[in-house]
Every structure is written in C-alpha cells, then in structure tokens.
Amino acid sequence: MNSYTLSAPAKINLYLEIIGDRPDGYHELVMILQSIELADLIELRPNGTEQTRLHCNNPQVPLDASNLAYKAVVLMQEKFPKIATNYGGIDITIDKKIPVAAGLAGGSTNGAAVLVGINLMWELGLTVPQLQTLAAKLGSDVPFCISGGTAIATGRGEQLDPIIDLDNLWVVLAKYRSLSVSTAWAYNTYKQQFGNSYIFDSEDVKSRTSQVHSGALVDAIVHKDSVNIGKLLHNDLEKVVLSAYPPVAQLRKAFQQVGCLGTMMSGSGPTVFALCESREQAELVKVKVREAIPDPDLEFWVTQLSSAGIQVASY
Ligand code: ATP
C-alpha cells in the first residue's frame, strides 16, 4: 500500500456576512472563500498496527482525537469499516506551515487532506462531491478545502458555488505569534451584540444570499477587477474582534495606510491580510508594516492566491 503526501492549502475570506442563526446551532453565513498557496504538507503512511498516530512539528497542534486529521480517519473507518480493518492503522505527519487558530482554516484543510489521502490509499474511488459530503460532517470549511479556488459558501459554509478562480493576486498575511482567537468566542460575541438584526425567515435568507451572488464583489471577481475586489472586502466578525483585540485593529490600520488593494481580517482572525497586485508590491507592503509596527511577536507571510484545493504532492 502506497504512502501519500498531500498539499493542504489555507484559505482567506474575501467576504464574510452573518445572516442569522440556524436550528442546528450554527450561523447562517454568506462567504467568499479563497485558497492561498501557503499550505501544510500531510503525509499518510501505513503503520502496520491498528492505531492512528499523529505527528506534528508545531506544539500548538493537538495530537489526540480532537485533531481534525484524526477525526477524518475515524469518519472513514466508520464509513468503510471492513476496508479500514484490511488496511490497518495510519501514521499521519503534519508539516505545519499555516499558523494555528488564525482564521485560515488550518485544521479544516488538514481534515480535508486526510479524506482525500485515504480515498487514494484505500482505492475507494470517491468523487469530489462524495468527499465533500463526508467533509461537511467534519466542519463547515472542510468541503471548500477539498476543492479550493474561489467560491461562494452559504448555509453554515458547506454549500459551495465556485466562481472563476482568482489566482493572479498576491497577499501579505500578518499575525501576532502569541495571539489566537477562538472561532466560537467570535461568533457568540457577535450574536450577543448583533443578534437582534438576524434574519430568520427562509425566504429572506435566500434573498440576502442571492444579493451577494449577484453583487458587486462577485462581479469584480468575475471581471478580475482587482481594484474593486480590494475595495469590497468585508468581514462582519471584524466588528467584535477588532474592538476586543486592539493590536489587531492597529495592524489593520497599518495595512490601510501603506497602500495595498485592500485589507481585511480573515475568518474569526486574528490574521489580517492585504491584497496586492504583485509580489513586489506585497514585499513592499510587508516591509512598511514591519517598520510601522516593529514588534518581534508579529509574523508575516507573503503568498499568492491559488486555484488549488488538496493536491497530491508525492506518493
Ligand atoms: P477556521 O478558520 O476553520 O475557523 P482556524 O484557522 O481559526 O480555523 P485552526 O488552525 O483550525 O483555526 O485551529 C483551531 C483549533 O483547532 C486549534 O486551536 C487546535 O486546538 C485545533 N485543531 C484541531 N486539529 C488541528 C489541526 N490539524 N491543525 C491545527 N489546529 C487543529
């Protein structure tokens, strides 16, 4: 049985709007999700035992059953118990390049990679839509991570409509190493503060969702109008995270002042990104923001938007 190494890209949110909450406890969302080239490498190797064993080079990542990569193995074992017994246990090695608890779907993309990897290792022949149905059981962002690119995500984030891929732009990511934001905290706080404006009627939800589908940002993406893409970035969660975390607000302001296409917090933060026309502009933006905030705790990544989801890197 082959070993596989998969590339598992991170995502940023070009758009995140909270419409309401749902009977299943999740929020009703409209998002525009975008893959980036910053990616973890996930190796799956048969280990000749009955156990799943996790290894990771980042001590912030849990190595127990709470890891999304581990949960993906359990999901596949439950779905295909006989095949799982025949093939035996797997060693999963996560080479973590994506910052943890950063709003970049680092855990979700690892879960997605394990689903794709096991599909290959066990020769299951599952299609992308079949893998995405399984992925939705692991988490709202996991189906997107499988296919990647640029997509409108609705429902709790698992219903996807791909848009033309935007892979020509560059992005600078910045995050304080010691700062992380809990996704659950961000959504709960948003609900406490803005819950009275939530939409509940299903027709109203549909109409709000279709306004985004036919809205200005999607139009700008379709026409690769980078200036308007930069101007139309939006994230409702900034309303709670920026006020609770002043350094994140300061970082956001610093990006705004140095001249990029646009800047926004990704997901529930605390990563802030700046969209740029070229690698040169991205490197310059990074230098200027580092000068404006000379804090050694602040880390930067320069990367490109990508059209790739989970891909086999080697086998
Ligand atoms: P999202 O954008 O999907 O909300 P995130 O990028 O904000 O996620 P993650 O990097 O997925 O955050 O980390 C959130 C928490 O998930 C971490 O604090 C960690 O305990 C847990 N976790 C579980 N599996 C993983 C994994 N494979 N990689 C990183 N974190 C993981």
Residues whose N, C-alpha, C, O or C-beta is under 5 A from the ligand:
A	BS01	ATP	Q60 V61 P62 S66 N67 L68 A69 P99 V100 A101 A102 G103 L104 A105 G106 G107 S108 N110 D141 T183 G267 G269
